[in-house]
Amino acid sequence: MTKYQGYFIDLDGTMYKGKEKIPAAPRFINRLRAAGKRVMFVTNNSTKTPAAVAANLRENHGIAAEASEVYTTALATADYLKEQVGDRPKTAYVIGETGLKQALTAAGFTLTDQQPTFVVVGLDTQVTYAKFETAVLNILNGATFIGTNADSNLPNERGLTPGAGSLIKLVEYATAVGGIKPVMIGKPETLIMNLALKRSGLRKDQVVMVGDNYHTDIEAGINAGIDTLLVYTGVSTPAQVAKQAVAPTHTVQTLDDWQVD
């Protein structure tokens, strides 16, 4: 078995299921830490700050985690915009929540609805027609269109609610008249994986992407040339995975089944 130095780990479905604990998750993280492995929680959630994500892991799920180990699509978006802005104004219009707005302002971007360089669309549970209108008009006026992640739905106690991808699709549909497509950051795109590698200081062959969803976590690893570990505690089932053209590098029923070397 390959000895990985770093583990990129999904959250919902892998470390927990909504508010429900996954008993194997804290044991898995403890084994990784005891073996001196580098842990990075890589999540498509852009709404929460890294501190809030880490606090949720510690306080509600008994999983040791620090804010510095959390890499959200909000942070990845901020990292990407810093690389792309060049000599243009560091300005952005944001449809999103606290995590996304804080990540961009911490990266030196001014949030404005007046001729921004970028329009960033993420999950916003308080989104309005006026926000969509401002986003669309600015994109059609030349702003670069960025989407945090393509998740169509988010599962909660009420069922499958609209995810960030659903909001992004609305803006994409309204800007199609200009032939405009968003730059997508989150899993399964390679952008977030390459940015996570850069932040970790590790090479592709030194890490494994751990997740429960073939179409986000595992495809992200496959697309980026990173080994993958699929755990059957969340979205994807063995029958579904068996139909895929490219299999995960590793599969386990529970994270207790994974041998850390």
C-alpha positions as CSV (number, residue, x, y, z in Angstrom):
1,M,0.0,0.0,0.0
2,T,1.3,3.5,-0.9
3,K,2.5,5.5,2.0
4,Y,0.8,8.9,1.8
5,Q,2.2,11.9,3.6
6,G,-0.9,13.9,3.3
7,Y,-4.7,13.3,3.4
8,F,-7.1,15.7,1.8
9,I,-10.4,14.9,3.5
10,D,-14.0,15.7,2.7
11,L,-16.4,16.6,5.4
12,D,-20.1,15.9,5.1
13,G,-20.6,12.2,4.5
14,T,-17.0,11.4,5.4
15,M,-16.4,13.1,8.8
16,Y,-20.1,13.4,9.7
17,K,-23.5,13.2,8.1
18,G,-25.2,16.6,8.8
19,K,-25.6,16.7,12.5
20,E,-25.0,12.9,12.9
21,K,-21.7,11.6,14.0
22,I,-19.7,9.0,12.1
23,P,-18.0,7.0,14.9
24,A,-15.0,6.0,12.7
25,A,-14.1,9.5,11.7
26,P,-12.4,10.7,14.9
27,R,-10.6,7.4,15.2
28,F,-9.3,7.8,11.6
29,I,-8.0,11.3,12.3
30,N,-6.4,10.3,15.5
31,R,-4.6,7.4,13.7
32,L,-3.4,9.9,11.0
33,R,-2.0,12.3,13.6
34,A,-0.3,9.5,15.5
35,A,1.4,8.5,12.3
36,G,2.6,12.0,11.6
37,K,0.4,12.5,8.5
38,R,-0.6,15.9,7.2
39,V,-4.3,16.5,7.4
40,M,-6.3,19.0,5.3
41,F,-10.1,19.2,5.3
42,V,-11.0,20.1,1.8
43,T,-14.7,21.2,1.5
44,N,-16.9,22.7,-1.1
45,N,-18.7,24.7,1.6
46,S,-18.0,28.4,1.1
47,T,-20.4,29.7,3.8
48,K,-18.4,29.0,6.9
49,T,-15.0,30.4,8.0
50,P,-12.2,27.8,8.6
51,A,-12.5,28.6,12.3
52,A,-16.2,27.8,12.3
53,V,-15.6,24.5,10.4
54,A,-12.9,23.5,12.8
55,A,-15.0,24.3,15.8
56,N,-17.9,22.2,14.4
57,L,-15.5,19.3,14.0
58,R,-14.2,19.6,17.5
59,E,-17.3,20.5,19.5
60,N,-20.0,18.5,17.7
61,H,-18.1,15.5,16.3
62,G,-15.1,14.9,18.6
63,I,-12.6,15.4,15.7
64,A,-9.4,17.2,16.5
65,A,-9.1,20.1,14.0
66,E,-7.5,23.5,13.7
67,A,-8.6,26.3,11.4
68,S,-5.3,26.2,9.6
69,E,-6.2,22.6,8.5
70,V,-9.4,23.6,6.8
71,Y,-9.4,24.5,3.1
72,T,-12.8,25.8,1.9
73,T,-13.9,26.8,-1.6
74,A,-13.9,30.3,-0.2
75,L,-10.2,30.2,0.6
76,A,-9.5,28.5,-2.8
77,T,-11.5,31.2,-4.6
78,A,-9.5,33.9,-2.8
79,D,-6.2,32.2,-3.7
80,Y,-7.3,31.9,-7.3
81,L,-8.3,35.5,-7.6
82,K,-5.0,36.6,-6.1
83,E,-3.2,34.7,-8.9
84,Q,-5.5,36.1,-11.6
85,V,-6.0,39.7,-10.7
86,G,-2.8,41.0,-12.1
87,D,-2.7,44.8,-12.3
88,R,-6.5,45.1,-12.3
89,P,-8.4,46.5,-9.3
90,K,-8.7,44.0,-6.4
91,T,-12.5,44.3,-6.4
92,A,-15.3,41.7,-6.3
93,Y,-19.1,41.5,-6.2
94,V,-20.1,38.5,-4.1
95,I,-23.3,36.4,-3.8
96,G,-22.4,34.4,-0.8
97,E,-22.2,34.3,3.0
98,T,-19.7,35.1,5.7
99,G,-17.0,32.5,4.9
100,L,-16.7,33.7,1.3
101,K,-16.8,37.4,2.0
102,Q,-14.2,37.1,4.9
103,A,-11.9,35.1,2.7
104,L,-11.9,37.7,-0.1
105,T,-11.5,40.7,2.2
106,A,-8.7,39.0,4.1
107,A,-7.0,38.4,0.7
108,G,-7.1,42.2,0.1
109,F,-10.2,42.4,-2.1
110,T,-12.8,45.2,-1.8
111,L,-16.4,44.1,-2.1
112,T,-18.4,46.4,-4.3
113,D,-21.3,46.3,-6.8
114,Q,-19.7,49.1,-8.9
115,Q,-17.7,47.7,-11.9
116,P,-16.0,44.9,-10.0
117,T,-13.2,43.0,-11.6
118,F,-14.8,39.7,-10.5
119,V,-18.3,38.5,-9.7
120,V,-18.2,35.5,-7.4
121,V,-21.3,33.3,-6.8
122,G,-21.5,30.9,-4.0
123,L,-24.2,29.6,-1.7
124,D,-26.3,32.4,-0.2
125,T,-29.4,31.4,1.7
126,Q,-30.6,35.0,1.7
127,V,-30.1,35.6,-2.0
128,T,-32.6,38.0,-3.8
129,Y,-33.5,38.9,-7.4
130,A,-31.7,42.2,-6.9
131,K,-28.4,40.3,-6.1
132,F,-28.8,38.2,-9.2
133,E,-29.5,41.2,-11.2
134,T,-26.4,43.0,-10.0
135,A,-24.3,39.9,-10.7
136,V,-25.6,39.4,-14.2
137,L,-25.2,43.1,-15.2
138,N,-21.6,43.3,-13.9
139,I,-20.7,40.0,-15.7
140,L,-22.2,41.3,-19.0
141,N,-20.2,44.5,-18.4
142,G,-16.9,42.6,-18.3
143,A,-16.4,41.2,-14.8
144,T,-14.9,37.7,-14.7
145,F,-17.5,35.2,-13.6
146,I,-16.4,32.8,-10.8
147,G,-18.4,30.0,-9.2
148,T,-17.4,28.5,-5.9
149,N,-18.7,24.9,-6.7
150,A,-21.2,23.0,-8.8
151,D,-23.1,21.2,-6.0
152,S,-26.7,21.2,-7.2
153,N,-28.2,20.2,-3.9
154,L,-27.5,20.2,-0.2
155,P,-29.0,17.5,2.0
156,N,-30.5,18.6,5.3
157,E,-33.3,17.5,7.6
158,R,-35.9,18.8,5.1
159,G,-34.5,17.0,2.1
160,L,-32.4,18.1,-0.9
161,T,-32.2,21.9,-0.9
162,P,-30.6,24.1,-3.6
163,G,-26.8,24.2,-3.5
164,A,-24.4,26.7,-4.8
165,G,-24.4,25.1,-8.3
166,S,-28.1,25.9,-8.6
167,L,-27.5,29.6,-8.0
168,I,-24.5,29.7,-10.3
169,K,-26.6,28.0,-13.1
170,L,-29.2,30.8,-12.8
171,V,-26.5,33.5,-13.4
172,E,-24.9,31.4,-16.1
173,Y,-28.2,31.1,-17.9
174,A,-28.8,34.8,-17.7
175,T,-25.3,35.6,-19.0
176,A,-25.4,33.0,-21.8
177,V,-26.4,35.9,-24.2
178,G,-22.8,37.0,-23.8
179,G,-21.4,33.5,-24.4
180,I,-20.0,33.6,-20.8
181,K,-19.2,30.5,-18.7
182,P,-18.1,30.6,-15.1
183,V,-14.7,29.6,-13.8
184,M,-15.5,26.8,-11.3
185,I,-13.3,26.4,-8.2
186,G,-14.6,23.5,-6.1
187,K,-14.6,19.7,-6.4
188,P,-14.6,18.0,-8.9
189,E,-12.6,20.7,-10.6
190,T,-8.8,20.5,-10.6
191,L,-8.4,24.1,-9.4
192,I,-9.2,23.5,-5.7
193,M,-7.0,20.3,-5.7
194,N,-4.0,22.1,-7.3
195,L,-4.5,25.1,-4.9
196,A,-4.7,22.7,-1.9
197,L,-1.5,21.0,-3.0
198,K,0.2,24.4,-3.3
199,R,-0.9,25.3,0.2
200,S,0.1,21.9,1.6
201,G,3.6,22.0,0.0
202,L,3.1,18.3,-1.0
203,R,3.3,16.7,-4.4
204,K,0.4,14.8,-6.1
205,D,2.0,11.4,-5.4
206,Q,2.3,12.2,-1.7
207,V,-1.4,12.7,-1.0
208,V,-4.7,10.9,-1.2
209,M,-8.2,12.5,-1.5
210,V,-10.7,10.9,0.9
211,G,-14.4,11.3,0.4
212,D,-17.9,9.7,0.1
213,N,-19.1,11.2,-3.2
214,Y,-17.7,9.7,-6.4
215,H,-18.9,12.7,-8.5
216,T,-17.2,15.4,-6.3
217,D,-14.5,14.0,-4.1
218,I,-13.3,11.1,-6.2
219,E,-13.6,12.8,-9.6
220,A,-11.6,15.7,-8.1
221,G,-8.8,13.4,-7.3
222,I,-9.0,11.6,-10.6
223,N,-9.1,14.9,-12.6
224,A,-6.1,16.2,-10.7
225,G,-4.0,13.0,-11.0
226,I,-4.3,12.3,-7.2
227,D,-5.0,8.9,-5.6
228,T,-8.4,8.5,-4.1
229,L,-10.0,6.7,-1.1
230,L,-13.8,6.4,-1.3
231,V,-15.6,5.5,1.9
232,Y,-19.2,4.2,1.8
233,T,-20.6,6.2,4.6
234,G,-22.3,9.0,2.5
235,V,-23.5,9.6,-1.0
236,S,-22.1,6.9,-3.3
237,T,-22.9,3.2,-3.1
238,P,-20.8,0.2,-4.3
239,A,-23.3,-0.4,-7.1
240,Q,-23.1,3.1,-8.3
241,V,-19.3,3.2,-8.2
242,A,-19.1,-0.2,-10.0
243,K,-20.6,1.6,-13.1
244,Q,-18.0,4.3,-13.3
245,A,-15.3,4.1,-16.0
246,V,-12.5,5.0,-13.6
247,A,-12.5,3.3,-10.2
248,P,-11.3,4.9,-7.0
249,T,-7.8,4.0,-6.1
250,H,-9.1,2.5,-2.8
251,T,-12.5,1.8,-1.3
252,V,-13.5,1.0,2.3
253,Q,-16.9,0.4,4.0
254,T,-15.8,2.5,6.9
255,L,-12.7,4.5,7.8
256,D,-11.9,2.0,10.5
257,D,-11.0,-0.4,7.6
258,W,-8.2,1.9,6.4
259,Q,-4.7,0.9,7.5
260,V,-2.5,4.0,8.1
261,D,1.1,3.2,7.2
